[in-house]
């Protein structure tokens, strides 16, 4: 959103498969509509069984129970993957449609596309910007990475996520570094992060104070580093330089 890339190409993204009824084969036996058969409540009653693609998780139990083989799992378009050009570099990103599944799968496809583009254009680095928390997208983002910069903040929820992400990076043997954002808003929680990093022997490469300008820039869709003379911009640039020296 902030980088405002110009789109070079786009392609359809297909998420997990969903059940589809072939009415020409259906004999209305009703087995697929039996109560509690579909744990996701994706099959309703009507003249024919009604399959709700938003509820369906593609588990396939309805296919197993159908004596007429009238149900198939089919691909469904769930979003788009874009290749774009920013002012300084290339970017690959995706947009998932509302209520669609497969965010982790989308991240994997984006990473593969970005890796191929980097090889094709002779680029040395692929930077993966993951979402917050510890969901499928974060796990998919971390897989096969050379290192991870974990941006946290001195709040209880962020510290909880930090501890769990470090467990994940340790499991994958991914070298990790920490950047503390919004320093100063809670010194007690900030000390917890510092103590945890010391215990785990994880380097804290930068501490970025809370800046009101950041919120103002976001509201105006202006990247912080577009104002290189600002203190916040310098902090972010220094973080990047430190990361380059460590990888």
C-alpha positions in Angstrom: 0.0 0.0 0.0 2.7 2.5 1.0 5.1 1.5 -1.8 2.5 2.0 -4.5 4.0 -0.4 -7.1 3.1 -0.2 -10.7 1.8 -3.7 -11.7 3.8 -5.6 -14.2 1.8 -8.8 -14.2 -1.0 -10.5 -12.3 -2.1 -14.2 -12.1 -5.0 -16.0 -10.5 -4.4 -17.7 -7.2 -6.3 -20.9 -6.4 -6.7 -21.8 -2.8 -7.7 -25.2 -1.2 -10.2 -27.2 -3.3 -13.9 -27.2 -2.4 -16.7 -29.7 -3.0 -18.9 -29.3 -6.0 -22.0 -31.4 -6.8 -22.7 -32.9 -10.2 -26.5 -32.8 -10.3 -26.7 -35.2 -13.3 -25.2 -38.0 -11.1 -27.0 -37.1 -7.9 -29.9 -39.5 -6.9 -31.0 -37.4 -3.9 -30.2 -40.2 -1.5 -29.5 -37.6 1.2 -26.4 -39.3 2.7 -24.2 -36.2 2.3 -26.9 -34.1 4.1 -27.0 -36.3 7.2 -26.7 -34.4 10.4 -23.1 -34.0 11.7 -21.6 -35.5 8.5 -19.9 -32.3 7.5 -18.2 -30.9 10.6 -18.0 -27.5 8.9 -21.7 -27.3 8.2 -21.0 -26.7 4.5 -23.9 -28.9 3.1 -27.4 -27.6 3.3 -30.8 -29.0 2.2 -32.7 -28.0 -0.9 -34.0 -29.6 -4.0 -30.5 -30.9 -4.3 -27.8 -30.8 -1.6 -26.5 -27.2 -1.3 -22.7 -26.8 -0.9 -21.5 -23.6 0.7 -18.1 -22.9 -0.8 -17.3 -20.4 2.0 -17.8 -23.0 4.7 -16.2 -25.9 2.8 -12.7 -26.9 3.8 -12.1 -29.5 1.2 -11.9 -32.4 3.7 -13.6 -34.8 1.2 -15.8 -36.7 3.7 -18.8 -36.0 1.4 -17.0 -37.6 -1.5 -16.3 -40.7 0.5 -19.9 -41.1 1.6 -21.5 -40.4 -1.8 -22.5 -43.8 -3.4 -22.9 -42.2 -6.9 -19.6 -40.4 -7.0 -21.5 -37.2 -7.7 -19.2 -34.9 -5.7 -15.8 -33.7 -6.8 -13.2 -31.4 -5.3 -12.5 -28.5 -7.6 -10.2 -25.5 -7.6 -11.6 -22.1 -6.8 -10.1 -18.8 -7.6 -9.3 -17.2 -4.2 -7.2 -14.2 -5.0 -4.5 -12.8 -7.2 -0.7 -12.7 -7.1 1.0 -9.5 -8.5 4.4 -8.7 -9.8 5.2 -5.0 -9.5 7.9 -2.3 -9.8 8.5 0.2 -7.1 10.6 3.4 -7.3 13.7 1.4 -6.3 13.1 -2.3 -6.8 10.7 -5.1 -7.7 8.0 -6.6 -5.5 5.8 -9.7 -5.5 2.7 -9.6 -3.4 -0.8 -11.2 -3.2 -4.3 -10.3 -2.4 -6.6 -12.9 -0.9 -10.4 -12.5 -1.5 -12.6 -12.1 1.7 -13.4 -15.3 3.5 -10.9 -17.3 1.4 -8.4 -19.9 2.8 -4.9 -20.8 1.9 -2.9 -17.7 3.0 0.1 -19.9 3.8 -0.1 -21.5 0.4 -0.2 -18.0 -1.2 2.9 -17.0 0.7 4.8 -20.0 -0.6 3.8 -19.2 -4.2 4.8 -15.5 -3.7 8.2 -16.6 -2.3 8.8 -19.0 -5.2 7.9 -16.3 -7.7 10.1 -13.7 -6.0 13.1 -16.2 -5.9 12.8 -17.0 -9.6 12.6 -13.2 -10.4 15.7 -12.6 -8.3 17.6 -15.3 -10.1 16.5 -14.1 -13.5 17.4 -10.4 -12.7 20.6 -11.2 -10.8 19.4 -9.8 -7.5 21.3 -10.9 -4.4 18.5 -10.6 -1.8 14.9 -11.5 -1.4 13.3 -9.7 1.6 10.1 -11.3 2.9 7.8 -9.0 4.9 5.6 -11.3 7.0 2.4 -10.4 8.8 2.2 -10.0 12.5 1.5 -12.8 15.0 2.2 -16.5 14.4 -0.2 -17.8 11.9 0.2 -19.8 8.7 1.6 -16.8 6.8 4.4 -16.3 9.4 5.4 -20.0 9.3 5.3 -20.0 5.5 7.4 -16.8 5.4 10.1 -18.2 7.7 10.6 -21.5 5.9 13.9 -21.7 4.0 15.0 -18.2 5.1 18.7 -17.4 5.8 17.8 -15.2 8.8 14.9 -13.5 10.5 14.6 -10.0 11.9 11.8 -10.1 14.4 10.2 -6.7 15.1 8.5 -6.6 18.5 7.3 -4.0 20.9 6.9 -3.8 24.7 3.4 -5.1 25.0 2.3 -8.4 26.5 0.7 -9.7 23.2 3.9 -8.8 21.2 6.1 -10.5 23.8 4.0 -13.6 23.7 4.3 -13.7 19.9 8.1 -13.1 20.2 8.6 -16.1 22.4 6.7 -18.3 20.1 8.4 -17.1 17.0 11.8 -17.7 18.5 10.7 -21.3 19.3 9.9 -21.6 15.6 13.2 -20.1 14.3 15.1 -22.3 16.7 13.3 -25.3 15.3 14.1 -24.3 11.8 17.7 -23.4 12.8 17.2 -19.8 11.4 19.5 -17.2 12.9 17.3 -14.5 14.5 17.7 -10.8 15.4 15.4 -8.5 17.3 14.3 -4.9 16.7 12.3 -3.3 19.5 9.7 -0.9 18.1 7.9 1.7 20.2 10.6 1.8 22.8 9.7 3.8 25.9 6.0 3.1 26.1 6.5 0.4 28.8 9.9 0.1 30.4 8.9 -3.1 32.4 7.9 -5.0 29.3 10.9 -3.6 27.4 13.2 -5.0 30.1 11.5 -8.4 29.7 12.4 -8.4 26.0 16.0 -7.4 26.7 16.4 -10.1 29.4 14.9 -12.7 27.1 17.2 -11.7 24.3 20.2 -11.9 26.6 19.1 -15.3 27.9 18.7 -16.6 24.3 21.9 -14.8 23.1 19.9 -13.0 20.5 21.3 -9.7 19.3 19.0 -6.7 19.6 20.1 -4.6 16.5 18.0 -1.5 17.1 15.5 0.2 19.4 13.1 2.5 17.7 11.2 4.9 19.9 7.5 5.7 19.4 7.0 8.5 16.9 3.8 10.3 16.2 5.1 11.1 12.7 4.9 7.4 11.8 1.1 7.4 12.3 0.7 10.6 10.4 2.8 9.3 7.5 0.8 6.1 7.5 -2.5 8.0 7.3 -1.1 9.9 4.3 0.3 6.7 2.7 3.8 8.1 2.9 6.7 5.8 3.5 8.8 6.9 6.5 12.1 6.6 4.6 10.8 9.0 1.9 11.9 11.6 4.5 15.5 10.5 5.0 16.4 13.5 7.2 13.9 12.4 9.9 15.2 10.7 13.0 12.8 7.7 12.5 14.0 7.3 8.9 17.6 7.2 10.1 16.7 4.6 12.7 15.2 2.3 10.0 18.1 2.9 7.6 20.6 2.0 10.4 18.6 -1.1 11.1 18.9 -2.2 7.5 22.6 -1.5 7.4 23.2 -3.5 10.6 21.2 -6.4 9.0 23.3 -6.3 5.9 26.5 -6.5 8.0 25.1 -9.6 9.8 23.9 -11.7 6.9 
